[in-house]
């Protein structure tokens, strides 16, 4: 029996099983088995194959944005309008067959945009080029799910399911669960909030399926069994996502008002370049990038070419490293003007966390 058939069999059994106290252990085991089988599909055994033509794209710029969607929803048109890069455009399905990279400059930041080949249903089960497409999507800082405005919700659900199957969690934060294996002492479970979605039996069932019999688990939020499996698997990736609803020139104003109620959605028309400014602004907010301006001693700050950092790595040390690795060897202190300091300028060390549009002057050792 193939892995896909075994997955179908477990899914059918889960659908038939009623959820109650008596079955919670069994359901927990089934969910864990399912996660393990899906991992097998994600990382196929054997060294044959390889990535395929055009799927290994060198990373450039400060962030990478992947366009994911079904064939012919306007991904290539949108990309050519945003970046000026030509990706084969056609009014029929499966025009783009390899990953096409382009670069967009926005607010001084250089952002790499990848037009990924169209996803087909069943990509997570290895159909089409789907597995390679989603593997590239896992390396992105932000995902644009490009949808046809005439059938957005059905396509949205299918693509989300495909990406979830590959361990990509969209617009979610990692679960607040601390999990540590140990040599002995059994399973020790603590929680700082009441748990309404998971029982101790389910926790033990999941861990026994992974052959973990000694571990400390601490729940810091009301988590579900799926959250626990994500933490145990440890290979999940949490990526922000924007739903780009294309072809709004084909709908009425009333329908457009309804579309604006979809969370994280931006309606556009790639062909006529409508609403690109809102799309780029939303993209900037989701990426949470930080622009830092340099100020040489005795000169005005350089507002033309900011050093762009991610909000997770925005210390003075990260700022120095992004300019040149040798700067830290001679680093004495830095003077900062902006929202991250109380006084302008303020003398800071290399651990200081910078904020968007700060101005920094580095002082070297004499």
Protein Blocks (a to p, Z undefined) as FASTA:
>chain_A
ZZklmmmmmmmmmmmpccdfklmmmmmmmmmmmmmmmmmmmmcghjehijoehkaccded
jbdcdddddehihpmmmmmmmnopacdddfbehkblbdcdddddeehiacddddddddde
hklnopajllmmmmmmmmpmbdcddddfklmmlmmmmmmmmmmmnopaehiacddddddd
dfbhpjadddfbdcfkbcfklmmmmmmmnopabdcdddfbdcdfklmmmmmnopaccddd
ddddehklmpcfklmmmmmmpghiacddfklopaklmmmmmmmmmnopacdddddehiac
dfklccdddfklmcfklmmmmmomklmmmpcbdcdedjkbmbdcddddfkbccdehiacd
ddddZZ
